């Protein structure tokens, strides 16, 4: 894991994201929040974990005066590039993750990153992949469970909830939430809690 960012690296990323000089970014940022973001990155165990943490921490703490969402995703791309990975995420998914960041953990963001990361390829292979390869997902990235409202991460094989498939997609999300989180049954019914007689 070579792409770990410290406070200076985060300021450089913020300057690149906002088009400002690093000195201007440093004078206008909240240094305490910036230090807490860097401290959270030190506990990361892999580049995927560091990228997920930087997205969450910058989105939650908002250490910069402006462009925190852009800084979060650019910092994640820098961290992943240190391990030879390329981040390809659409604006819709990126915005949804930043908006839902108070309710997400590093595992959920890591799952989203897994779907939008690919190895860095030479230019010719990248061009060929764009012409004939699969397109990355760009949608909400997160869907609420129709039964309980808990956020679920979109996966490549999920049904699209429109047209003829709307009811099937709803049932699939409810069943998946029941399996992953256990807050309700497979059809959305509340779990029965056994009452122990006193």
Beta strands, then each sheet from edge to edge (+ up, - down):
strand 1: 85-87
strand 2: 117-119
strand 3: 142-144
strand 4: 151-153
sheet 1: 1+ 2-
sheet 2: 3+ 4-
end
